[in-house]
């Protein structure tokens, strides 16, 4: 396995991980454009884990300043590992690369926000020395799409996916009783 900085050829692999592993398959199709904007933005870096020329994990970070922290800090904005490679040290190697980057750039802190339902991620970060500091809030400044009954009925969610929908559904075969994202490989 290789940990390296993302290249343009890796974007679709990162997009796939965002949709399949982070559970954001309901996000709009412009996720590719967002990943490309991050790829090209100053103060943002994405590292990928690659095996057999496939993207099996990634961590996206940004560097910035904060009122409550001395000097610069690094924020992990996303970290995902393909299901077949979870619990094999890929996430640890990506997180270690973030620490190395923080040291190389003189950052004094690494911060991350993690969804309330991501219990395994919370344990992972706690074991890496991260401390729970507070809550994360968001206020969207653009009106959100209003959903109709038809949108809800036909939205592809794991219990309704088939092998032909273009989603990674291999994990559904193992144990459909276990919630997505909590299953150990």
TORPA-4810 file (N, C-alpha, C, O; in nm, 3 decimals):
<nodes>
NODE_1_0.084_-0.118_0.000_0.000_0.000_0.000_0.089_0.124_0.000_0.192_0.130_0.067_X
NODE_2_0.045_0.223_-0.077_0.116_0.350_-0.090_0.026_0.461_-0.038_-0.093_0.465_-0.071_X
NODE_3_0.082_0.551_0.042_0.012_0.673_0.082_0.082_0.787_0.007_0.202_0.806_0.020_X
NODE_4_0.004_0.861_-0.072_0.061_0.969_-0.151_-0.041_1.079_-0.170_-0.160_1.061_-0.142_X
NODE_5_0.007_1.193_-0.218_-0.084_1.304_-0.246_-0.171_1.270_-0.366_-0.125_1.209_-0.463_X
NODE_6_-0.296_1.311_-0.360_-0.391_1.283_-0.468_-0.348_1.352_-0.596_-0.296_1.464_-0.596_X
NODE_7_-0.371_1.282_-0.706_-0.351_1.336_-0.840_-0.488_1.342_-0.908_-0.583_1.281_-0.860_X
NODE_8_-0.498_1.413_-1.019_-0.626_1.429_-1.089_-0.687_1.293_-1.125_-0.809_1.278_-1.123_X
NODE_9_-0.605_1.195_-1.157_-0.655_1.062_-1.195_-0.722_0.988_-1.080_-0.789_0.887_-1.102_X
NODE_10_-0.704_1.037_-0.957_-0.761_0.972_-0.838_-0.898_1.026_-0.800_-0.963_0.972_-0.710_X
NODE_11_-0.943_1.132_-0.866_-1.064_1.200_-0.824_-1.184_1.107_-0.821_-1.260_1.109_-0.724_X
NODE_12_-1.204_1.026_-0.923_-1.321_0.938_-0.926_-1.315_0.834_-0.814_-1.419_0.795_-0.761_X
NODE_13_-1.197_0.789_-0.778_-1.184_0.697_-0.665_-1.225_0.763_-0.534_-1.290_0.700_-0.450_X
NODE_14_-1.188_0.889_-0.517_-1.227_0.964_-0.397_-1.378_0.987_-0.397_-1.443_0.972_-0.294_X
NODE_15_-1.435_1.024_-0.513_-1.580_1.043_-0.524_-1.653_0.914_-0.484_-1.752_0.920_-0.412_X
NODE_16_-1.605_0.800_-0.530_-1.666_0.672_-0.495_-1.663_0.646_-0.345_-1.760_0.597_-0.288_X
NODE_17_-1.551_0.677_-0.281_-1.541_0.658_-0.136_-1.635_0.752_-0.061_-1.695_0.713_0.039_X
NODE_18_-1.647_0.875_-0.108_-1.738_0.970_-0.044_-1.880_0.915_-0.049_-1.953_0.920_0.051_X
NODE_19_-1.919_0.864_-0.162_-2.056_0.814_-0.177_-2.079_0.682_-0.105_-2.179_0.666_-0.035_X
NODE_20_-1.987_0.588_-0.120_-2.009_0.453_-0.066_-1.972_0.438_0.080_-2.042_0.369_0.154_X
NODE_21_-1.865_0.502_0.124_-1.816_0.478_0.260_-1.861_0.585_0.359_-1.881_0.555_0.477_X
NODE_22_-1.876_0.707_0.314_-1.921_0.812_0.405_-2.072_0.822_0.409_-2.128_0.897_0.489_X
NODE_23_-2.139_0.746_0.321_-2.285_0.744_0.323_-2.349_0.865_0.263_-2.465_0.896_0.293_X
NODE_24_-2.276_0.936_0.179_-2.330_1.058_0.119_-2.381_1.030_-0.021_-2.364_1.113_-0.111_X
NODE_25_-2.444_0.914_-0.042_-2.491_0.881_-0.176_-2.611_0.966_-0.217_-2.655_0.960_-0.332_X
NODE_26_-2.664_1.044_-0.125_-2.774_1.133_-0.158_-2.727_1.273_-0.197_-2.808_1.360_-0.228_X
NODE_27_-2.596_1.294_-0.195_-2.547_1.426_-0.231_-2.559_1.445_-0.381_-2.566_1.349_-0.457_X
NODE_28_-2.563_1.569_-0.421_-2.585_1.599_-0.562_-2.469_1.551_-0.647_-2.360_1.521_-0.598_X
NODE_29_-2.496_1.546_-0.775_-2.396_1.494_-0.869_-2.276_1.586_-0.883_-2.179_1.549_-0.949_X
NODE_30_-2.279_1.704_-0.823_-2.166_1.794_-0.836_-2.053_1.762_-0.737_-1.961_1.842_-0.721_X
NODE_31_-2.059_1.646_-0.672_-1.952_1.607_-0.581_-1.818_1.601_-0.655_-1.714_1.636_-0.598_X
NODE_32_-1.820_1.558_-0.781_-1.697_1.557_-0.861_-1.639_1.698_-0.870_-1.519_1.717_-0.852_X
NODE_33_-1.725_1.796_-0.897_-1.678_1.935_-0.908_-1.622_1.985_-0.775_-1.521_2.056_-0.773_X
NODE_34_-1.686_1.947_-0.664_-1.635_1.989_-0.533_-1.499_1.927_-0.505_-1.408_1.995_-0.455_X
NODE_35_-1.483_1.799_-0.536_-1.354_1.733_-0.515_-1.246_1.801_-0.601_-1.134_1.820_-0.556_X
NODE_36_-1.281_1.836_-0.724_-1.184_1.904_-0.810_-1.149_2.043_-0.757_-1.034_2.085_-0.765_X
NODE_37_-1.248_2.115_-0.704_-1.219_2.248_-0.647_-1.125_2.234_-0.527_-1.032_2.313_-0.511_X
NODE_38_-1.150_2.135_-0.444_-1.061_2.112_-0.329_-0.923_2.073_-0.377_-0.823_2.121_-0.324_X
NODE_39_-0.916_1.986_-0.477_-0.789_1.942_-0.534_-0.706_2.062_-0.582_-0.584_2.063_-0.567_X
NODE_40_-0.773_2.160_-0.639_-0.703_2.277_-0.696_-0.688_2.394_-0.599_-0.620_2.491_-0.632_X
NODE_41_-0.748_2.387_-0.482_-0.748_2.500_-0.389_-0.620_2.507_-0.307_-0.563_2.405_-0.267_X
NODE_42_-0.578_2.628_-0.285_-0.463_2.652_-0.198_-0.505_2.620_-0.054_-0.621_2.640_-0.018_X
NODE_43_-0.415_2.572_0.026_-0.438_2.535_0.166_-0.517_2.406_0.184_-0.551_2.372_0.297_X
NODE_44_-0.547_2.334_0.077_-0.613_2.204_0.085_-0.521_2.098_0.027_-0.455_2.120_-0.074_X
NODE_45_-0.518_1.983_0.091_-0.439_1.871_0.043_-0.521_1.744_0.066_-0.589_1.731_0.168_X
NODE_46_-0.515_1.652_-0.028_-0.579_1.522_-0.012_-0.473_1.415_-0.031_-0.401_1.414_-0.131_X
NODE_47_-0.465_1.325_0.065_-0.376_1.210_0.055_-0.462_1.087_0.028_-0.572_1.074_0.083_X
NODE_48_-0.412_0.999_-0.055_-0.485_0.875_-0.083_-0.402_0.755_-0.042_-0.279_0.760_-0.038_X
NODE_49_-0.473_0.648_-0.011_-0.410_0.517_0.009_-0.440_0.440_-0.119_-0.555_0.430_-0.162_X
NODE_50_-0.336_0.386_-0.179_-0.350_0.316_-0.306_-0.295_0.175_-0.293_-0.189_0.152_-0.234_X
NODE_51_-0.370_0.081_-0.349_-0.323_-0.056_-0.356_-0.364_-0.111_-0.492_-0.479_-0.098_-0.533_X
NODE_52_-0.269_-0.173_-0.560_-0.294_-0.228_-0.694_-0.357_-0.124_-0.786_-0.450_-0.155_-0.862_X
NODE_53_-0.306_-0.001_-0.779_-0.351_0.111_-0.862_-0.496_0.151_-0.839_-0.557_0.215_-0.924_X
NODE_54_-0.553_0.113_-0.723_-0.688_0.153_-0.686_-0.684_0.238_-0.560_-0.604_0.213_-0.470_X
NODE_55_-0.771_0.338_-0.554_-0.783_0.422_-0.436_-0.865_0.343_-0.334_-0.982_0.312_-0.357_X
NODE_56_-0.803_0.310_-0.221_-0.872_0.233_-0.117_-0.903_0.318_0.006_-0.972_0.272_0.098_X
NODE_57_-0.854_0.441_0.008_-0.881_0.530_0.119_-0.831_0.669_0.086_-0.749_0.688_-0.003_X
NODE_58_-0.882_0.767_0.159_-0.833_0.903_0.141_-0.857_0.984_0.267_-0.943_0.951_0.349_X
NODE_59_-0.780_1.089_0.281_-0.802_1.188_0.386_-0.782_1.325_0.322_-0.679_1.353_0.260_X
NODE_60_-0.883_1.410_0.338_-0.877_1.547_0.288_-0.855_1.641_0.404_-0.921_1.629_0.507_X
NODE_61_-0.762_1.734_0.388_-0.728_1.826_0.496_-0.718_1.968_0.443_-0.698_1.991_0.324_X
NODE_62_-0.731_2.063_0.535_-0.706_2.202_0.502_-0.625_2.263_0.615_-0.630_2.219_0.730_X
NODE_63_-0.550_2.366_0.579_-0.465_2.436_0.675_-0.525_2.574_0.698_-0.567_2.639_0.603_X
NODE_64_-0.529_2.619_0.822_-0.587_2.749_0.849_-0.546_2.807_0.983_-0.457_2.755_1.051_X
NODE_65_-0.612_2.915_1.017_-0.589_2.985_1.143_-0.719_2.984_1.223_-0.828_2.975_1.166_X
NODE_66_-0.706_2.993_1.355_-0.824_2.998_1.441_-0.797_3.095_1.556_-0.683_3.112_1.598_X
NODE_67_-0.902_3.157_1.605_-0.888_3.250_1.717_-0.843_3.180_1.844_-0.769_3.237_1.924_X
NODE_68_-0.888_3.056_1.865_-0.860_2.987_1.991_-0.734_2.902_1.990_-0.697_2.844_2.092_X
NODE_69_-0.666_2.895_1.876_-0.545_2.812_1.865_-0.426_2.897_1.825_-0.437_2.987_1.741_X
NODE_70_-0.312_2.869_1.885_-0.189_2.937_1.845_-0.143_2.885_1.710_-0.154_2.765_1.683_X
NODE_71_-0.093_2.972_1.628_-0.037_2.931_1.500_-0.140_2.870_1.408_-0.261_2.887_1.426_X
NODE_72_-0.090_2.798_1.309_-0.178_2.731_1.213_-0.224_2.597_1.268_-0.161_2.537_1.355_X
NODE_73_-0.336_2.551_1.216_-0.385_2.419_1.249_-0.420_2.348_1.119_-0.431_2.411_1.013_X
NODE_74_-0.436_2.218_1.126_-0.479_2.136_1.013_-0.614_2.077_1.053_-0.630_2.024_1.163_X
NODE_75_-0.711_2.086_0.962_-0.843_2.028_0.985_-0.862_1.911_0.890_-0.846_1.925_0.768_X
NODE_76_-0.895_1.795_0.945_-0.934_1.681_0.862_-1.079_1.707_0.821_-1.168_1.714_0.907_X
NODE_77_-1.103_1.720_0.691_-1.239_1.748_0.646_-1.310_1.621_0.599_-1.433_1.620_0.589_X
NODE_78_-1.235_1.516_0.572_-1.295_1.387_0.537_-1.189_1.279_0.546_-1.073_1.302_0.510_X
NODE_79_-1.228_1.162_0.593_-1.141_1.045_0.595_-1.230_0.924_0.570_-1.329_0.903_0.641_X
NODE_80_-1.195_0.846_0.470_-1.274_0.726_0.439_-1.183_0.616_0.390_-1.083_0.640_0.323_X
NODE_81_-1.220_0.493_0.424_-1.148_0.374_0.380_-1.251_0.276_0.323_-1.358_0.256_0.382_X
NODE_82_-1.219_0.217_0.211_-1.307_0.119_0.147_-1.337_0.005_0.244_-1.248_-0.040_0.316_X
NODE_83_-1.461_-0.041_0.246_-1.506_-0.143_0.342_-1.414_-0.265_0.348_-1.386_-0.316_0.456_X
NODE_84_-1.369_-0.311_0.236_-1.284_-0.429_0.234_-1.147_-0.408_0.298_-1.075_-0.505_0.323_X
NODE_85_-1.111_-0.283_0.324_-0.981_-0.251_0.383_-0.993_-0.190_0.521_-0.891_-0.153_0.581_X
NODE_86_-1.114_-0.179_0.574_-1.132_-0.123_0.708_-1.077_-0.218_0.812_-1.078_-0.340_0.793_X
NODE_87_-1.030_-0.162_0.922_-0.972_-0.236_1.036_-0.843_-0.308_0.998_-0.804_-0.405_1.063_X
NODE_88_-0.776_-0.261_0.892_-0.648_-0.319_0.851_-0.533_-0.218_0.861_-0.423_-0.244_0.812_X
NODE_89_-0.557_-0.103_0.925_-0.452_-0.004_0.944_-0.444_0.104_0.839_-0.357_0.191_0.847_X
NODE_90_-0.531_0.102_0.739_-0.527_0.204_0.633_-0.559_0.341_0.691_-0.487_0.437_0.665_X
NODE_91_-0.665_0.351_0.771_-0.701_0.478_0.834_-0.591_0.530_0.923_-0.566_0.651_0.926_X
NODE_92_-0.525_0.441_0.995_-0.414_0.482_1.082_-0.298_0.539_1.001_-0.236_0.637_1.041_X
NODE_93_-0.271_0.478_0.886_-0.162_0.528_0.802_-0.198_0.664_0.741_-0.112_0.751_0.729_X
NODE_94_-0.324_0.682_0.704_-0.367_0.812_0.652_-0.360_0.918_0.762_-0.314_1.030_0.737_X
NODE_95_-0.404_0.884_0.883_-0.399_0.979_0.994_-0.254_1.012_1.028_-0.224_1.127_1.060_X
NODE_96_-0.165_0.914_1.023_-0.023_0.939_1.049_0.036_1.034_0.944_0.122_1.116_0.975_X
NODE_97_-0.012_1.021_0.820_0.035_1.113_0.713_-0.011_1.256_0.740_0.060_1.351_0.710_X
NODE_98_-0.131_1.271_0.798_-0.179_1.404_0.837_-0.089_1.461_0.947_-0.052_1.578_0.941_X
NODE_99_-0.054_1.379_1.045_0.036_1.425_1.151_0.171_1.468_1.093_0.225_1.571_1.133_X
NODE_100_0.223_1.391_1.000_0.350_1.425_0.936_0.338_1.559_0.863_0.426_1.644_0.873_X
NODE_101_0.229_1.577_0.789_0.205_1.701_0.716_0.195_1.819_0.813_0.252_1.925_0.788_X
NODE_102_0.123_1.800_0.924_0.110_1.907_1.024_0.247_1.947_1.077_0.276_2.065_1.092_X
NODE_103_0.329_1.849_1.107_0.465_1.876_1.156_0.548_1.948_1.050_0.615_2.047_1.081_X
NODE_104_0.542_1.900_0.926_0.620_1.961_0.816_0.580_2.106_0.791_0.665_2.188_0.755_X
NODE_105_0.453_2.138_0.809_0.405_2.274_0.779_0.401_2.364_0.902_0.361_2.480_0.893_X
NODE_106_0.442_2.311_1.018_0.447_2.391_1.140_0.314_2.411_1.209_0.300_2.502_1.291_X
NODE_107_0.215_2.330_1.177_0.085_2.340_1.243_0.095_2.293_1.387_0.170_2.200_1.418_X
NODE_108_0.020_2.358_1.475_0.024_2.324_1.617_-0.086_2.229_1.661_-0.078_2.171_1.769_X
NODE_109_-0.189_2.210_1.577_-0.303_2.127_1.616_-0.362_2.060_1.493_-0.344_2.105_1.380_X
NODE_110_-0.431_1.950_1.517_-0.513_1.884_1.415_-0.653_1.876_1.473_-0.671_1.831_1.587_X
NODE_111_-0.752_1.919_1.396_-0.891_1.914_1.443_-0.975_1.840_1.342_-0.940_1.829_1.224_X
NODE_112_-1.088_1.788_1.390_-1.182_1.717_1.303_-1.321_1.729_1.363_-1.338_1.733_1.485_X
NODE_113_-1.420_1.734_1.276_-1.560_1.719_1.317_-1.604_1.582_1.269_-1.564_1.539_1.160_X
NODE_114_-1.684_1.513_1.348_-1.730_1.381_1.311_-1.878_1.370_1.342_-1.923_1.413_1.448_X
NODE_115_-1.954_1.313_1.251_-2.099_1.298_1.268_-2.134_1.225_1.396_-2.062_1.136_1.440_X
NODE_116_-2.245_1.264_1.456_-2.288_1.205_1.583_-2.307_1.054_1.574_-2.290_0.984_1.674_X
NODE_117_-2.342_1.002_1.458_-2.369_0.859_1.443_-2.245_0.778_1.408_-2.257_0.656_1.391_X
NODE_118_-2.130_0.836_1.397_-2.008_0.765_1.356_-1.929_0.715_1.477_-1.817_0.760_1.502_X
NODE_119_-1.988_0.623_1.550_-1.929_0.575_1.675_-1.792_0.510_1.655_-1.701_0.534_1.734_X
NODE_120_-1.778_0.430_1.552_-1.647_0.367_1.528_-1.541_0.472_1.499_-1.427_0.458_1.543_X
NODE_121_-1.577_0.577_1.426_-1.482_0.685_1.398_-1.444_0.756_1.528_-1.328_0.793_1.545_X
NODE_122_-1.540_0.775_1.618_-1.510_0.842_1.745_-1.409_0.762_1.827_-1.318_0.819_1.888_X
NODE_123_-1.426_0.631_1.829_-1.331_0.545_1.899_-1.194_0.554_1.832_-1.092_0.565_1.900_X
NODE_124_-1.192_0.549_1.699_-1.067_0.560_1.623_-0.993_0.688_1.660_-0.874_0.684_1.693_X
NODE_125_-1.061_0.802_1.655_-0.994_0.930_1.684_-0.954_0.938_1.831_-0.847_0.990_1.862_X
NODE_126_-1.038_0.889_1.921_-1.001_0.890_2.061_-0.875_0.809_2.087_-0.789_0.851_2.165_X
NODE_127_-0.862_0.695_2.021_-0.742_0.611_2.035_-0.619_0.675_1.972_-0.507_0.635_2.003_X
NODE_128_-0.638_0.772_1.885_-0.526_0.843_1.822_-0.488_0.969_1.900_-0.399_1.043_1.859_X
NODE_129_-0.555_0.993_2.014_-0.519_1.107_2.098_-0.604_1.231_2.078_-0.574_1.335_2.136_X
NODE_130_-0.707_1.224_1.996_-0.796_1.339_1.978_-0.891_1.348_2.097_-0.935_1.245_2.150_X
NODE_131_-0.921_1.469_2.140_-1.011_1.492_2.251_-1.142_1.550_2.199_-1.143_1.633_2.108_X
NODE_132_-1.252_1.506_2.257_-1.382_1.564_2.222_-1.386_1.705_2.278_-1.365_1.726_2.398_X
NODE_133_-1.413_1.801_2.189_-1.405_1.942_2.229_-1.541_2.010_2.230_-1.563_2.103_2.308_X
NODE_134_-1.632_1.967_2.145_-1.759_2.037_2.138_-1.848_1.978_2.031_-1.827_1.866_1.987_X
NODE_135_-1.947_2.054_1.991_-2.039_2.014_1.886_-2.007_2.091_1.759_-1.947_2.198_1.762_X
NODE_136_-2.047_2.036_1.650_-2.032_2.099_1.521_-2.172_2.138_1.472_-2.264_2.057_1.479_X
NODE_137_-2.188_2.259_1.424_-2.317_2.306_1.374_-2.302_2.352_1.230_-2.192_2.386_1.187_X
NODE_138_-2.412_2.352_1.157_-2.412_2.402_1.020_-2.541_2.479_0.997_-2.649_2.437_1.041_X
NODE_139_-2.530_2.589_0.928_-2.646_2.664_0.883_-2.628_2.685_0.734_-2.535_2.754_0.691_X
NODE_140_-2.714_2.626_0.657_-2.704_2.637_0.511_-2.765_2.770_0.467_-2.877_2.804_0.506_X
NODE_141_-2.692_2.843_0.386_-2.735_2.975_0.343_-2.813_2.972_0.212_-2.864_3.074_0.168_X
NODE_142_-2.823_2.856_0.151_-2.903_2.840_0.031_-3.020_2.749_0.066_-3.004_2.656_0.145_X
NODE_143_-3.136_2.775_0.007_-3.250_2.689_0.040_-3.223_2.544_0.000_-3.170_2.516_-0.107_X
NODE_144_-3.260_2.454_0.089_-3.243_2.313_0.059_-3.355_2.265_-0.031_-3.464_2.322_-0.032_X
NODE_145_-3.328_2.162_-0.105_-3.428_2.103_-0.193_-3.542_2.050_-0.108_-3.520_1.985_-0.005_X
NODE_146_-3.662_2.078_-0.151_-3.780_2.022_-0.086_-3.810_1.888_-0.151_-3.815_1.878_-0.273_X
NODE_147_-3.828_1.785_-0.070_-3.851_1.651_-0.121_-4.000_1.621_-0.127_-4.078_1.664_-0.042_X
NODE_148_-4.036_1.549_-0.229_-4.174_1.504_-0.241_-4.182_1.358_-0.196_-4.080_1.295_-0.170_X
NODE_149_-4.302_1.307_-0.187_-4.323_1.168_-0.150_-4.251_1.075_-0.248_-4.193_0.975_-0.207_X
NODE_150_-4.254_1.108_-0.377_-4.189_1.024_-0.479_-4.037_1.020_-0.459_-3.974_0.916_-0.479_X
NODE_151_-3.978_1.134_-0.418_-3.834_1.136_-0.392_-3.798_1.039_-0.280_-3.698_0.968_-0.289_X
NODE_152_-3.879_1.035_-0.177_-3.852_0.948_-0.063_-3.868_0.802_-0.103_-3.786_0.719_-0.065_X
NODE_153_-3.973_0.770_-0.177_-3.999_0.632_-0.217_-3.889_0.579_-0.307_-3.850_0.463_-0.292_X
NODE_154_-3.838_0.659_-0.398_-3.743_0.610_-0.498_-3.599_0.647_-0.471_-3.513_0.623_-0.555_X
NODE_155_-3.570_0.706_-0.356_-3.432_0.737_-0.321_-3.359_0.607_-0.293_-3.405_0.526_-0.211_X
NODE_156_-3.244_0.584_-0.359_-3.171_0.459_-0.334_-3.108_0.459_-0.195_-3.014_0.534_-0.170_X
NODE_157_-3.158_0.377_-0.108_-3.099_0.356_0.023_-3.058_0.210_0.031_-3.109_0.129_-0.046_X
NODE_158_-2.968_0.174_0.120_-2.914_0.039_0.120_-3.017_-0.072_0.113_-2.993_-0.172_0.044_X
NODE_159_-3.129_-0.059_0.180_-3.226_-0.168_0.179_-3.295_-0.182_0.044_-3.359_-0.284_0.019_X
NODE_160_-3.283_-0.082_-0.042_-3.350_-0.087_-0.172_-3.253_-0.102_-0.288_-3.297_-0.108_-0.403_X
NODE_161_-3.125_-0.107_-0.263_-3.027_-0.114_-0.371_-3.022_-0.252_-0.434_-3.043_-0.354_-0.367_X
NODE_162_-2.993_-0.254_-0.561_-2.968_-0.380_-0.629_-2.829_-0.374_-0.687_-2.767_-0.268_-0.692_X
NODE_163_-2.779_-0.488_-0.732_-2.645_-0.493_-0.788_-2.634_-0.410_-0.916_-2.523_-0.375_-0.956_X
NODE_164_-2.745_-0.378_-0.979_-2.740_-0.306_-1.106_-2.753_-0.155_-1.089_-2.751_-0.083_-1.189_X
NODE_165_-2.766_-0.105_-0.967_-2.784_0.038_-0.945_-2.652_0.116_-0.953_-2.654_0.239_-0.948_X
NODE_166_-2.539_0.048_-0.965_-2.412_0.117_-0.974_-2.353_0.154_-0.839_-2.254_0.228_-0.834_X
NODE_167_-2.410_0.104_-0.730_-2.357_0.130_-0.597_-2.279_0.007_-0.550_-2.304_-0.104_-0.595_X
NODE_168_-2.186_0.029_-0.461_-2.114_-0.081_-0.399_-2.207_-0.145_-0.297_-2.228_-0.090_-0.189_X
NODE_169_-2.263_-0.259_-0.331_-2.360_-0.325_-0.243_-2.309_-0.458_-0.191_-2.387_-0.534_-0.133_X
NODE_170_-2.182_-0.489_-0.211_-2.130_-0.618_-0.166_-2.151_-0.639_-0.016_-2.173_-0.751_0.028_X
NODE_171_-2.143_-0.531_0.061_-2.158_-0.542_0.205_-2.299_-0.580_0.245_-2.320_-0.627_0.357_X
NODE_172_-2.398_-0.563_0.157_-2.535_-0.601_0.191_-2.551_-0.752_0.204_-2.636_-0.800_0.279_X
NODE_173_-2.469_-0.827_0.130_-2.481_-0.972_0.132_-2.440_-1.034_0.264_-2.489_-1.140_0.301_X
NODE_174_-2.350_-0.967_0.337_-2.292_-1.026_0.457_-2.391_-1.034_0.573_-2.414_-1.142_0.627_X
NODE_175_-2.449_-0.921_0.610_-2.537_-0.919_0.725_-2.627_-0.797_0.715_-2.588_-0.687_0.754_X
NODE_176_-2.746_-0.816_0.663_-2.835_-0.703_0.643_-2.893_-0.649_0.773_-2.953_-0.542_0.773_X
NODE_177_-2.876_-0.721_0.884_-2.929_-0.673_1.012_-2.838_-0.569_1.075_-2.884_-0.491_1.159_X
NODE_178_-2.712_-0.566_1.037_-2.617_-0.476_1.098_-2.621_-0.342_1.026_-2.620_-0.339_0.903_X
NODE_179_-2.624_-0.230_1.099_-2.631_-0.100_1.034_-2.508_-0.073_0.947_-2.397_-0.113_0.982_X
NODE_180_-2.528_-0.007_0.836_-2.418_0.027_0.745_-2.317_0.111_0.822_-2.355_0.197_0.902_X
NODE_181_-2.189_0.087_0.796_-2.085_0.165_0.858_-2.042_0.113_0.995_-1.941_0.160_1.047_X
NODE_182_-2.113_0.019_1.054_-2.075_-0.035_1.184_-2.023_-0.177_1.174_-1.980_-0.235_1.274_X
NODE_183_-2.028_-0.234_1.056_-1.990_-0.374_1.036_-1.838_-0.386_1.030_-1.772_-0.312_0.956_X
NODE_184_-1.783_-0.478_1.105_-1.639_-0.506_1.099_-1.610_-0.599_0.984_-1.688_-0.689_0.955_X
NODE_185_-1.498_-0.577_0.919_-1.456_-0.666_0.808_-1.361_-0.770_0.862_-1.313_-0.854_0.786_X
</nodes>
